[in-house]
């Protein structure tokens, strides 16, 4: 009778593998997609900080946008604004790979405007 039980169990391993493998592939794909979204978020943080530093040094506005876009994920929107001694850089990007997600990645950085050498010399006279 032991031989009969083994013959009946032969197809279960194949059936279980057929059920588990697609789930494992979907889990791995979701994990990689999530990691790519996190990496793009970190790129947005770095880009906003880089742009804020450049704007605080009073680099030309076009150069600030170029530096920020260079550090941001592809297709990111960059906004630079100046307010009473501060600069604000906002970077907004779509999540990579999963473009259908209902949110954007958004980061902003604020920095105090540095005084130029001419302003320092003029203030000291």
MODELLER restraints for C-alpha pairs under 7 A, 6 or more apart:
rsr = mdl.restraints
at = mdl.atoms
rsr.add(forms.Gaussian(group=physical.xy_distance, feature=features.Distance(at['CA:33:A'], at['CA:97:A']), mean=6.79, stdev=0.5))
rsr.add(forms.Gaussian(group=physical.xy_distance, feature=features.Distance(at['CA:36:A'], at['CA:96:A']), mean=6.68, stdev=0.5))
rsr.add(forms.Gaussian(group=physical.xy_distance, feature=features.Distance(at['CA:37:A'], at['CA:95:A']), mean=5.64, stdev=0.5))
rsr.add(forms.Gaussian(group=physical.xy_distance, feature=features.Distance(at['CA:37:A'], at['CA:96:A']), mean=6.22, stdev=0.5))
rsr.add(forms.Gaussian(group=physical.xy_distance, feature=features.Distance(at['CA:40:A'], at['CA:73:A']), mean=6.15, stdev=0.5))
rsr.add(forms.Gaussian(group=physical.xy_distance, feature=features.Distance(at['CA:40:A'], at['CA:95:A']), mean=6.99, stdev=0.5))
rsr.add(forms.Gaussian(group=physical.xy_distance, feature=features.Distance(at['CA:41:A'], at['CA:105:A']), mean=6.02, stdev=0.5))
rsr.add(forms.Gaussian(group=physical.xy_distance, feature=features.Distance(at['CA:43:A'], at['CA:71:A']), mean=6.63, stdev=0.5))
rsr.add(forms.Gaussian(group=physical.xy_distance, feature=features.Distance(at['CA:43:A'], at['CA:72:A']), mean=5.48, stdev=0.5))
rsr.add(forms.Gaussian(group=physical.xy_distance, feature=features.Distance(at['CA:43:A'], at['CA:73:A']), mean=6.28, stdev=0.5))
rsr.add(forms.Gaussian(group=physical.xy_distance, feature=features.Distance(at['CA:44:A'], at['CA:72:A']), mean=5.37, stdev=0.5))
rsr.add(forms.Gaussian(group=physical.xy_distance, feature=features.Distance(at['CA:44:A'], at['CA:73:A']), mean=6.83, stdev=0.5))
rsr.add(forms.Gaussian(group=physical.xy_distance, feature=features.Distance(at['CA:44:A'], at['CA:91:A']), mean=6.01, stdev=0.5))
rsr.add(forms.Gaussian(group=physical.xy_distance, feature=features.Distance(at['CA:44:A'], at['CA:106:A']), mean=6.96, stdev=0.5))
rsr.add(forms.Gaussian(group=physical.xy_distance, feature=features.Distance(at['CA:44:A'], at['CA:107:A']), mean=5.92, stdev=0.5))
rsr.add(forms.Gaussian(group=physical.xy_distance, feature=features.Distance(at['CA:45:A'], at['CA:107:A']), mean=5.66, stdev=0.5))
rsr.add(forms.Gaussian(group=physical.xy_distance, feature=features.Distance(at['CA:46:A'], at['CA:71:A']), mean=6.85, stdev=0.5))
rsr.add(forms.Gaussian(group=physical.xy_distance, feature=features.Distance(at['CA:47:A'], at['CA:68:A']), mean=4.99, stdev=0.5))
rsr.add(forms.Gaussian(group=physical.xy_distance, feature=features.Distance(at['CA:47:A'], at['CA:71:A']), mean=4.75, stdev=0.5))
rsr.add(forms.Gaussian(group=physical.xy_distance, feature=features.Distance(at['CA:47:A'], at['CA:72:A']), mean=5.01, stdev=0.5))
rsr.add(forms.Gaussian(group=physical.xy_distance, feature=features.Distance(at['CA:48:A'], at['CA:68:A']), mean=6.50, stdev=0.5))
rsr.add(forms.Gaussian(group=physical.xy_distance, feature=features.Distance(at['CA:48:A'], at['CA:89:A']), mean=5.58, stdev=0.5))
rsr.add(forms.Gaussian(group=physical.xy_distance, feature=features.Distance(at['CA:48:A'], at['CA:90:A']), mean=6.10, stdev=0.5))
rsr.add(forms.Gaussian(group=physical.xy_distance, feature=features.Distance(at['CA:48:A'], at['CA:91:A']), mean=5.94, stdev=0.5))
rsr.add(forms.Gaussian(group=physical.xy_distance, feature=features.Distance(at['CA:48:A'], at['CA:107:A']), mean=6.54, stdev=0.5))
rsr.add(forms.Gaussian(group=physical.xy_distance, feature=features.Distance(at['CA:48:A'], at['CA:108:A']), mean=5.56, stdev=0.5))
rsr.add(forms.Gaussian(group=physical.xy_distance, feature=features.Distance(at['CA:48:A'], at['CA:109:A']), mean=5.34, stdev=0.5))
rsr.add(forms.Gaussian(group=physical.xy_distance, feature=features.Distance(at['CA:49:A'], at['CA:109:A']), mean=5.48, stdev=0.5))
rsr.add(forms.Gaussian(group=physical.xy_distance, feature=features.Distance(at['CA:50:A'], at['CA:68:A']), mean=6.21, stdev=0.5))
rsr.add(forms.Gaussian(group=physical.xy_distance, feature=features.Distance(at['CA:51:A'], at['CA:64:A']), mean=5.55, stdev=0.5))
rsr.add(forms.Gaussian(group=physical.xy_distance, feature=features.Distance(at['CA:51:A'], at['CA:65:A']), mean=6.95, stdev=0.5))
rsr.add(forms.Gaussian(group=physical.xy_distance, feature=features.Distance(at['CA:51:A'], at['CA:67:A']), mean=6.33, stdev=0.5))
rsr.add(forms.Gaussian(group=physical.xy_distance, feature=features.Distance(at['CA:51:A'], at['CA:68:A']), mean=4.80, stdev=0.5))
rsr.add(forms.Gaussian(group=physical.xy_distance, feature=features.Distance(at['CA:51:A'], at['CA:89:A']), mean=6.22, stdev=0.5))
rsr.add(forms.Gaussian(group=physical.xy_distance, feature=features.Distance(at['CA:52:A'], at['CA:87:A']), mean=6.45, stdev=0.5))
rsr.add(forms.Gaussian(group=physical.xy_distance, feature=features.Distance(at['CA:52:A'], at['CA:88:A']), mean=6.38, stdev=0.5))
rsr.add(forms.Gaussian(group=physical.xy_distance, feature=features.Distance(at['CA:52:A'], at['CA:89:A']), mean=5.63, stdev=0.5))
rsr.add(forms.Gaussian(group=physical.xy_distance, feature=features.Distance(at['CA:52:A'], at['CA:109:A']), mean=6.01, stdev=0.5))
rsr.add(forms.Gaussian(group=physical.xy_distance, feature=features.Distance(at['CA:52:A'], at['CA:110:A']), mean=6.11, stdev=0.5))
rsr.add(forms.Gaussian(group=physical.xy_distance, feature=features.Distance(at['CA:52:A'], at['CA:111:A']), mean=5.75, stdev=0.5))
rsr.add(forms.Gaussian(group=physical.xy_distance, feature=features.Distance(at['CA:53:A'], at['CA:111:A']), mean=6.77, stdev=0.5))
rsr.add(forms.Gaussian(group=physical.xy_distance, feature=features.Distance(at['CA:54:A'], at['CA:64:A']), mean=5.71, stdev=0.5))
rsr.add(forms.Gaussian(group=physical.xy_distance, feature=features.Distance(at['CA:55:A'], at['CA:64:A']), mean=5.91, stdev=0.5))
rsr.add(forms.Gaussian(group=physical.xy_distance, feature=features.Distance(at['CA:55:A'], at['CA:87:A']), mean=6.43, stdev=0.5))
rsr.add(forms.Gaussian(group=physical.xy_distance, feature=features.Distance(at['CA:56:A'], at['CA:87:A']), mean=6.38, stdev=0.5))
rsr.add(forms.Gaussian(group=physical.xy_distance, feature=features.Distance(at['CA:56:A'], at['CA:111:A']), mean=6.04, stdev=0.5))
rsr.add(forms.Gaussian(group=physical.xy_distance, feature=features.Distance(at['CA:56:A'], at['CA:112:A']), mean=6.03, stdev=0.5))
rsr.add(forms.Gaussian(group=physical.xy_distance, feature=features.Distance(at['CA:56:A'], at['CA:113:A']), mean=4.24, stdev=0.5))
rsr.add(forms.Gaussian(group=physical.xy_distance, feature=features.Distance(at['CA:56:A'], at['CA:114:A']), mean=5.53, stdev=0.5))
rsr.add(forms.Gaussian(group=physical.xy_distance, feature=features.Distance(at['CA:57:A'], at['CA:113:A']), mean=6.62, stdev=0.5))
rsr.add(forms.Gaussian(group=physical.xy_distance, feature=features.Distance(at['CA:57:A'], at['CA:114:A']), mean=5.66, stdev=0.5))
rsr.add(forms.Gaussian(group=physical.xy_distance, feature=features.Distance(at['CA:65:A'], at['CA:78:A']), mean=6.60, stdev=0.5))
rsr.add(forms.Gaussian(group=physical.xy_distance, feature=features.Distance(at['CA:69:A'], at['CA:76:A']), mean=6.90, stdev=0.5))
rsr.add(forms.Gaussian(group=physical.xy_distance, feature=features.Distance(at['CA:69:A'], at['CA:78:A']), mean=6.96, stdev=0.5))
rsr.add(forms.Gaussian(group=physical.xy_distance, feature=features.Distance(at['CA:73:A'], at['CA:93:A']), mean=6.78, stdev=0.5))
rsr.add(forms.Gaussian(group=physical.xy_distance, feature=features.Distance(at['CA:75:A'], at['CA:93:A']), mean=6.59, stdev=0.5))
rsr.add(forms.Gaussian(group=physical.xy_distance, feature=features.Distance(at['CA:76:A'], at['CA:91:A']), mean=6.51, stdev=0.5))
rsr.add(forms.Gaussian(group=physical.xy_distance, feature=features.Distance(at['CA:76:A'], at['CA:92:A']), mean=5.52, stdev=0.5))
rsr.add(forms.Gaussian(group=physical.xy_distance, feature=features.Distance(at['CA:76:A'], at['CA:93:A']), mean=4.31, stdev=0.5))
rsr.add(forms.Gaussian(group=physical.xy_distance, feature=features.Distance(at['CA:77:A'], at['CA:91:A']), mean=5.72, stdev=0.5))
rsr.add(forms.Gaussian(group=physical.xy_distance, feature=features.Distance(at['CA:77:A'], at['CA:92:A']), mean=5.14, stdev=0.5))
rsr.add(forms.Gaussian(group=physical.xy_distance, feature=features.Distance(at['CA:77:A'], at['CA:93:A']), mean=6.29, stdev=0.5))
rsr.add(forms.Gaussian(group=physical.xy_distance, feature=features.Distance(at['CA:78:A'], at['CA:90:A']), mean=5.74, stdev=0.5))
rsr.add(forms.Gaussian(group=physical.xy_distance, feature=features.Distance(at['CA:78:A'], at['CA:91:A']), mean=4.76, stdev=0.5))
rsr.add(forms.Gaussian(group=physical.xy_distance, feature=features.Distance(at['CA:78:A'], at['CA:92:A']), mean=6.62, stdev=0.5))
rsr.add(forms.Gaussian(group=physical.xy_distance, feature=features.Distance(at['CA:79:A'], at['CA:89:A']), mean=5.67, stdev=0.5))
rsr.add(forms.Gaussian(group=physical.xy_distance, feature=features.Distance(at['CA:79:A'], at['CA:90:A']), mean=5.10, stdev=0.5))
rsr.add(forms.Gaussian(group=physical.xy_distance, feature=features.Distance(at['CA:79:A'], at['CA:91:A']), mean=6.63, stdev=0.5))
rsr.add(forms.Gaussian(group=physical.xy_distance, feature=features.Distance(at['CA:80:A'], at['CA:88:A']), mean=5.77, stdev=0.5))
rsr.add(forms.Gaussian(group=physical.xy_distance, feature=features.Distance(at['CA:80:A'], at['CA:89:A']), mean=4.59, stdev=0.5))
rsr.add(forms.Gaussian(group=physical.xy_distance, feature=features.Distance(at['CA:80:A'], at['CA:90:A']), mean=6.56, stdev=0.5))
rsr.add(forms.Gaussian(group=physical.xy_distance, feature=features.Distance(at['CA:81:A'], at['CA:87:A']), mean=5.73, stdev=0.5))
rsr.add(forms.Gaussian(group=physical.xy_distance, feature=features.Distance(at['CA:81:A'], at['CA:88:A']), mean=5.25, stdev=0.5))
rsr.add(forms.Gaussian(group=physical.xy_distance, feature=features.Distance(at['CA:81:A'], at['CA:89:A']), mean=6.58, stdev=0.5))
rsr.add(forms.Gaussian(group=physical.xy_distance, feature=features.Distance(at['CA:82:A'], at['CA:88:A']), mean=6.31, stdev=0.5))
rsr.add(forms.Gaussian(group=physical.xy_distance, feature=features.Distance(at['CA:85:A'], at['CA:112:A']), mean=5.88, stdev=0.5))
rsr.add(forms.Gaussian(group=physical.xy_distance, feature=features.Distance(at['CA:85:A'], at['CA:113:A']), mean=5.31, stdev=0.5))
rsr.add(forms.Gaussian(group=physical.xy_distance, feature=features.Distance(at['CA:86:A'], at['CA:110:A']), mean=6.72, stdev=0.5))
rsr.add(forms.Gaussian(group=physical.xy_distance, feature=features.Distance(at['CA:86:A'], at['CA:111:A']), mean=5.60, stdev=0.5))
rsr.add(forms.Gaussian(group=physical.xy_distance, feature=features.Distance(at['CA:86:A'], at['CA:112:A']), mean=4.42, stdev=0.5))
rsr.add(forms.Gaussian(group=physical.xy_distance, feature=features.Distance(at['CA:86:A'], at['CA:113:A']), mean=5.27, stdev=0.5))
rsr.add(forms.Gaussian(group=physical.xy_distance, feature=features.Distance(at['CA:87:A'], at['CA:110:A']), mean=5.61, stdev=0.5))
rsr.add(forms.Gaussian(group=physical.xy_distance, feature=features.Distance(at['CA:87:A'], at['CA:111:A']), mean=5.47, stdev=0.5))
rsr.add(forms.Gaussian(group=physical.xy_distance, feature=features.Distance(at['CA:87:A'], at['CA:112:A']), mean=6.39, stdev=0.5))
rsr.add(forms.Gaussian(group=physical.xy_distance, feature=features.Distance(at['CA:87:A'], at['CA:113:A']), mean=6.52, stdev=0.5))
rsr.add(forms.Gaussian(group=physical.xy_distance, feature=features.Distance(at['CA:88:A'], at['CA:108:A']), mean=6.87, stdev=0.5))
rsr.add(forms.Gaussian(group=physical.xy_distance, feature=features.Distance(at['CA:88:A'], at['CA:109:A']), mean=5.73, stdev=0.5))
rsr.add(forms.Gaussian(group=physical.xy_distance, feature=features.Distance(at['CA:88:A'], at['CA:110:A']), mean=4.48, stdev=0.5))
rsr.add(forms.Gaussian(group=physical.xy_distance, feature=features.Distance(at['CA:88:A'], at['CA:111:A']), mean=6.73, stdev=0.5))
rsr.add(forms.Gaussian(group=physical.xy_distance, feature=features.Distance(at['CA:89:A'], at['CA:108:A']), mean=5.46, stdev=0.5))
rsr.add(forms.Gaussian(group=physical.xy_distance, feature=features.Distance(at['CA:89:A'], at['CA:109:A']), mean=5.40, stdev=0.5))
rsr.add(forms.Gaussian(group=physical.xy_distance, feature=features.Distance(at['CA:89:A'], at['CA:110:A']), mean=6.53, stdev=0.5))
rsr.add(forms.Gaussian(group=physical.xy_distance, feature=features.Distance(at['CA:90:A'], at['CA:107:A']), mean=5.82, stdev=0.5))
rsr.add(forms.Gaussian(group=physical.xy_distance, feature=features.Distance(at['CA:90:A'], at['CA:108:A']), mean=4.23, stdev=0.5))
rsr.add(forms.Gaussian(group=physical.xy_distance, feature=features.Distance(at['CA:90:A'], at['CA:109:A']), mean=6.67, stdev=0.5))
rsr.add(forms.Gaussian(group=physical.xy_distance, feature=features.Distance(at['CA:91:A'], at['CA:106:A']), mean=5.71, stdev=0.5))
rsr.add(forms.Gaussian(group=physical.xy_distance, feature=features.Distance(at['CA:91:A'], at['CA:107:A']), mean=5.42, stdev=0.5))
rsr.add(forms.Gaussian(group=physical.xy_distance, feature=features.Distance(at['CA:91:A'], at['CA:108:A']), mean=6.19, stdev=0.5))
rsr.add(forms.Gaussian(group=physical.xy_distance, feature=features.Distance(at['CA:92:A'], at['CA:104:A']), mean=6.52, stdev=0.5))
rsr.add(forms.Gaussian(group=physical.xy_distance, feature=features.Distance(at['CA:92:A'], at['CA:105:A']), mean=5.59, stdev=0.5))
rsr.add(forms.Gaussian(group=physical.xy_distance, feature=features.Distance(at['CA:92:A'], at['CA:106:A']), mean=4.45, stdev=0.5))
rsr.add(forms.Gaussian(group=physical.xy_distance, feature=features.Distance(at['CA:92:A'], at['CA:107:A']), mean=6.66, stdev=0.5))
rsr.add(forms.Gaussian(group=physical.xy_distance, feature=features.Distance(at['CA:93:A'], at['CA:104:A']), mean=5.76, stdev=0.5))
rsr.add(forms.Gaussian(group=physical.xy_distance, feature=features.Distance(at['CA:93:A'], at['CA:105:A']), mean=5.15, stdev=0.5))
rsr.add(forms.Gaussian(group=physical.xy_distance, feature=features.Distance(at['CA:93:A'], at['CA:106:A']), mean=6.57, stdev=0.5))
rsr.add(forms.Gaussian(group=physical.xy_distance, feature=features.Distance(at['CA:94:A'], at['CA:104:A']), mean=4.98, stdev=0.5))
rsr.add(forms.Gaussian(group=physical.xy_distance, feature=features.Distance(at['CA:94:A'], at['CA:105:A']), mean=6.06, stdev=0.5))
rsr.add(forms.Gaussian(group=physical.xy_distance, feature=features.Distance(at['CA:95:A'], at['CA:104:A']), mean=6.35, stdev=0.5))
rsr.add(forms.Gaussian(group=physical.xy_distance, feature=features.Distance(at['CA:95:A'], at['CA:105:A']), mean=6.41, stdev=0.5))
